Amino acid sequence: MSYHDLGDSGMSADDRRAEADRVLLLIGDQMEKEMHAHEARFIQQVRRPYAQVSTKQLFWLRDLKDKYL
């Protein structure tokens, strides 16, 4: 099993933010209501304007999209 560094996705901070915004649009408010409390809190944090999105957060956001879509 190989090790993947979650600290470096090869994406710039602006690219990560743009992808997070696209995923958040897909998730929507209704889906957020179906999530566990800790997942919904995370979504609210990422939705804050000008919030930085780390690679690890982006991966979790993608996982949540896949889980709830």
C-alpha positions, 0 to 999 in steps of 0.5 A: 500500500502506498502512502499519499500525502494529503497535504499536497494535491497539486492544486492551488488554494484558488483551485481548491476553493473553486472545486469546493464551491462546485461541490457545495452547489451539488450538495445543497441545503436539503442534503445538508439537513440529512447529514450527521451533525459533525458533517453539517458543521463541516459544510457550514465551515467550508461555506464561509466566504473566503474560507481556505480549503485544505487538500484534506478538507477537499477530499472529505468534501468529495467523500460527502458528495459521493456519500449523499448523492 
